[in-house]
Amino acid sequence: MIREQRSRTKLESYYKKYQEEGILDPNVHPWVAQSWQKSRQYQVGTKTMSTQNRLDNAVFTEYQKKHKNAIDYLSQFSEEIREFFQKYNLSLLLIDADCNVLKSYSLPFYQKTPGEIEGVQVGIADVGTSSISIAHEHKMPFWLFGPEMWVEECQLGDACSAPILVNGELVYIITLVSVEHETLPQDAVISLMLTMKHALETHLSLSLRLKAQEAILDSTPFAVYHVMPGGDVAYANKLGLSRLAGIGAHKKDSPFMNLNDVVLNYRHTPIYKGFSGVPSYNKEVTWITKAKTYEDITTVVPLERDLDQAVSSVVAVSMPIEDLRTLVAHAAGYTAKYSLSSMVGEGSLFGAMKEKAARVARNKNHILLQGESGTGKQRMAHGIHQASARAAGPLISVRCGDATPELLEQELFGVSLTPEVSHQGKLELANGGTLFMDEIEKIPKPLAVTLAKALLSQQMYRIGERVERTIDVRIIAACDSDLKRLTERGLFDKTLYEIVAKSVIRVPALRSRREDIPVLAEHIVSELALQHQMKEKVILPETAEVLKNYDWPGNIKQMQGVLEYAFFNTKDDVICPDDINLMGDIKPDNKWKEDRDVFVKAWQAAGGNVSRLANLLNVSRVTLYRYLKKYGLEKS
């Protein structure tokens, strides 16, 4: 609030009347009257200004660093008008939102040097009524005449304070204090104060906006550049700077970086064409440098001057194709769903296997997981990927026995359909991450030779192309049989075996770790309850004994099916022995006699063992032999 000149004699009488008699004259400004009352409540002394309440030197040094932006800006501003300050004996203070003096500019403040006043707390509880306390209270500029100030030694001059608001929040207060009031041009000082307030608020708002924009740009998966004519890079976000550093795009003794000197085909890129006013959007671009050849998806937008519409600079946004593939892989859900901690067990055999998995996850070797079907090799592959240095990259899976040799080759290496249409394969999609190859023993031998060559050279070609592409992939292979024996018999490529078998983890069958079955069963039921947002169910001890005494030819996968059936078909909160159907969703009724699929499921649940299946179906072995022959199945 800007006020017109008042009679100092009257103001002095109002102050004296309040100090001596405790009476507030009706002519005292309401904000000043309120402030005087608070000053008295705080028992603030009236003779001299106290500087006892101040920040510790070390704390204040850190405070100034924190507020360096505002301090430096106001320092530059005040330097330009130093002569005005000197002519009218003005002091300038920058105060934070807690009323700590951050910086004293120009002349001493009430005979106190900058060293004496900086770091001092000047709130109403410290120095009583001042333009600072009123501006702080009401968040409005306020001119306070000398006789209205609480401390008598400060009453010779006037003071004007203005709050600095950013997004409606008080962040600073700036204060101009006069030592003498006779020659002080009030209008000029008020104009100067409002100008400084507006300038500092604009600067801080812009700084905050730029900081937010920079944070946004640094967090994006794109490299962003602002390029000037000649190839100088005036700005690059965090990712852009790392890309530029990687190709040596910098000058000595210059904050700018230059593309023209390091990008050998710079004049044939969309950036160079952008200076002719030609924009590009999501264009595949090859960048040739001495260090490496890169492929990017690049967008270039020319920036024109307002006056003559000539292109003054361009903005380029690019993403390396390998990063784009990783982003697509994550968007498609190609990430680890399980950690090693999700594999539970208490036995020594399981503990040793899990410990080895955690250890080999941290090295760079390819890995071979060997074990019977259903033992949890896929979950282990997920856990190893998540525990590795490649966890941020994609986890891509391929089942080698699910496709013809031709389709499997295209799935792995990609294929060029036409000169314009080319699709990447899973080796490229897994760049920077892990490729899990299940049933690797079923990969055709000629394709295994090609894959081994690609993994050794880290280079590959898409089917139908002659463009050499770099790959960076870790293989986790899974095999249900003994891959070494298959290799020795000439049924699997020796070179590929030597590559994937750098680290071998043998996953034990469930019947070899019976002591783990109860805790594993509890874990499966807990996962089912969590996944389907249902109440957990308790497995009775006698139920756990039933599970322990079964051989589980289908291993964990079979037990998962059995417990899943029990979980959804049990009304109570406990799973009893009678709730366990060892054939999962196959009921021991007569359907298997007419339905081959039902019989095959039961046969698989029994692990291909006639005696076990006879017990499950409660029939004689002779009867089973007849149906085995009927359905064309082998007996064991």
Protein Blocks (a to p, Z undefined) as FASTA:
>chain_A
ZZddddfklmmmmmmmmmmnopacfklcfklmmmmmmmmmnopafkbccfkbccdfklmm
mmmmmmmmmmmmmmmmmmmmmmmmmmnopacddddfkopafbdghjaeehiafklmgopa
cbfklnopafklmmmmnopacdddfklpmblklmmpccddddddeehiafbdcddddfbf
klpcfklmmmmmmmmmmmmmmmmmmmmmmmmmmmmmmmpcbdcddddehiiafbdcfklm
mmmmmnopacehiabdcfklmmmklmmcfklmmmnopacehiacddddfkbccddddddd
ddddfklopafbdcdddddfklmmmmmmmmnopacfbdfklpgcfbfklmmmmmmmmmmm
mmmbdcdddddehilpmmmmmmmmmmmmklmpccddddfklpcfklmmmmmnopafbfkl
ccddfklmmgoiacddehkllpcfklmmmmmmmmmnopacdehiacdcddddddddddfb
dfklmmmnopacfklmmmmmmpccddddfklmmmlmmmmmmmmmmmmmmmnopacddddf
klmmmmmmpgolnlmmlmmmmmmmmmmmcfblbdcfklpcfkljaccbfklmmmmklmmm
mmmmnnopaklmmmmnopafklmmmmmmmnopacZZ
